[in-house]
């Protein structure tokens, strides 16, 4: 249940683009064609799926305070958390380089269409944001970290795919001159973000039911307590 909740929450509620507005540079620049958006989105999913779990391992066994205890008691007091940014970025840059080599080898046309934005994944704030959110939210297990990386990538993929499909169709629409290009794209992105906010109720319905049940239980206990006090008072008077 925890995996399913994290999966849907990362895609729809905490969407990288529409909730935190991370990765907007690539989102706006490479979303003119659906084919290009699909290629970049798939690359982002792959990079997040690899880097988030790897950075989780780094955080758990090297960077956190006391994480080096497995090396011996003399290392238990070490705190290397100040190296988090450097280590995370190094891991991301390595994986992006691997993705660039693979895409250039197996799909030269996609490599040429992505252009400079493929190596720029290394400095895409959505990629680094995935690892930093993983760290700040204290994700407990390696499996959850992998789940979070994949689901965050899918959320970013859906965002760039949706805007690319809309931008392809909107070319044939009668958009006012001053709003053509990035103007109408920003407006559509804002409207989509408002739409994604509606998914915020997906994981709160159960909480409301639990609260209602808890309130009902508390009221029942209070009524029982009052009845017991009243009965005790009557017995004392008798």
N, C-alpha and C positions, 0 to 999 in steps of 0.2 A: 504493500500500500504506500509505503514511504517513497519508493521508486516512482510509482505512477503519479503521485502528487507532485514530486519534484519535476518530473518530465513535463506535465501539462502546465505547471506554474512557470517554468522557465521559458516555455514557448509562447504562451498567451498572456500571462499576467506580468512577468518580469522580462518581457521581450527586450532584447538589447537595443533595438532601434526605437520602438514606440514607447517604451517605459523609461529608459535611461539615455536614449539618443546617442548611443555609442556607435562608432563605425559609419558616421554620416558621410564622410568624404567619399569612401568607396561606394556607399549606397547611392549617392547622387550622381557620381561620375560614371559608373559602370551599369547603370540601369536604363540605358536607352534601348537595348535589345534584350529580349527574353533569353536568347541563346547565350549571350555573354553573361547575363545575370545568373543563369543556371550554373555555368562553369565556375564563376567566382564564388557563388554560394556553396557549391560542393567543396571547393577548396577550403573555405572557411570552416565548414563542418568537420572536414578531415583534420585541419590544424587544431581546432578546439578540442576534438575528441582525443587527440594525442597529447597536447600540451597541458590541459587541465589535470588529467591524472598524473602526468609526470611531475608537474609542479606541486601536486598534492604530496607525492612521495618526498620531494625535496623539502617541502615545508614540515612534514611530519618527522623526518629522520635526520634532517640537517639544520634547518633554519630556526625552528622554534626553540625557545628556552628549555634546556634540558633534553633536547632531541638527540644529542650526541651521547647520551648515557649508554647506548649500546656499545660504544668504544671503550668504556671503562668509567669508574666512579670519578676519576679526575677530570673527565670532560662533561660531567652532568650539569655543571653550573654555567656552561658556555651558552651564550645567546647570540646567534648569527642572524637574527631577524632583519638587521639593517642591510643585509645582502639580498633581501627578497626581490627587489626590483631588478637588480643586475642578473640574478640567477634566472628569474622568470623570463626576462627579455632574451637572455642567451638561449634558453630552451626554445622559445618561440622562433627566434631567428634561424636556428638550426633546422627546425621542422619546415619552416617556410622555404628555406633553400632546397630541402628535399622535395617539397611539392613543386617548386619551380622546375627542377630537373626532370621530374616525372611528367609534368604537363608538356614541357618542351619536347620530350622524347616521344610521347604517344599521341599528342594532339597539337601539332605546330600551329594550326589555324586558330585554335583557342588561345594558345600562348601569344600569338600576334595580336589578337583582338583585345586581350586583357592588357597588353602593353606593360606600362610601368606600374599598374595597380596590383599586379601579382606579387612582385617583390615588396610592394608597400604593405602587404598583409602583415609583414613583420612589425610595422609601426601602427597597425590598425588598433585603435583603442578598444575595440570590441574584443579582440583576442587577449590583450593584456587585462582588460576588465573581467573576462571570464575567470582568469586565475586569481585576481585580487578579490572578486566576489566570493570565489571558493574559499579563500583564506579568511575573509572577514565573517562569512556566515558559518565558519567552523564546520564544514562538511565532514562527517564522521568517518566514512569508509572510502576505500578506493573505488568500490563499485558505484557509490553515489557520486563521486567526483567524475567518473567516466560518464555516468548518466547526465550529470549537469553539463559537461562539455558538449556532448552530442545534442542534447535538447536546446542548449543556448545557440548552437550552430544552426539547428533546424529553424529556430525562431528568427535568426538573422536571414537565413535562406528564404523563408516565407515572405519576410518583409521586402527584400530586394526583388523577389520574383513578382510579388503583387504590384509594386510600383513600376516595374519594367513592363508588365502587361498593360497597365493603365497608360503609361507614356507612349506605348506603341499605338494604342487606339486613339489617344488624345491628339495625335498629329493630324487626324482627319476631322477634328472638332473645330468649331468656330470660337477659339479662345481669344479674348481681348488682347490687343497688341502688347500693352505694358506687362501682362501676366504671362506671356509666352516664355517657355523655357523653364528656368529654375523657379520663377514666381509661382506658376500654377503647381509645380512639383512640391514646393514647400506647403502650399495650401492643402493639397491632397494628402501629404504626409501628416499634417496636423489633424485632418479629419479622420485618417486611419488610426492615428494614435488615440483620438477620442473614442473611436469604435472599439479599439482593443481594451480600453479602460473598462468596458462593460463586462469583460471576462473576469474582472476582479471578484465578482460574486460567485465564481465557480467553486471556490474552496471555502466559502464562508457560510454556505447554507447549513452544513453539518454543524458548524460551531454554534450557529444560532439555535439549532435544535437542542444541542447539548446544554446551552445556557438556559433555555426554557425548561428542560427537564430538571436541571439543577435548582432553578428557582422554585419549581413546583415541589421538589423534594424538601427544600428549606422551609417553604410555607407549611408543608405537611408536618414536619418536625416541630415547627413553632406551634401549630394548632394542638399537636399531641402534648407538648410541654404545658401549654395553657390548661388543657383538660386535666392533666395530672395535678397541676398546682391547685386547680379548683376543687378536685376530689379530695386532695390532702387537706385543704382548708375546711371543707365540709366535715371531714372526719374529726378534725381538731375541735370544731365547734360542738359536735355531738359529744 
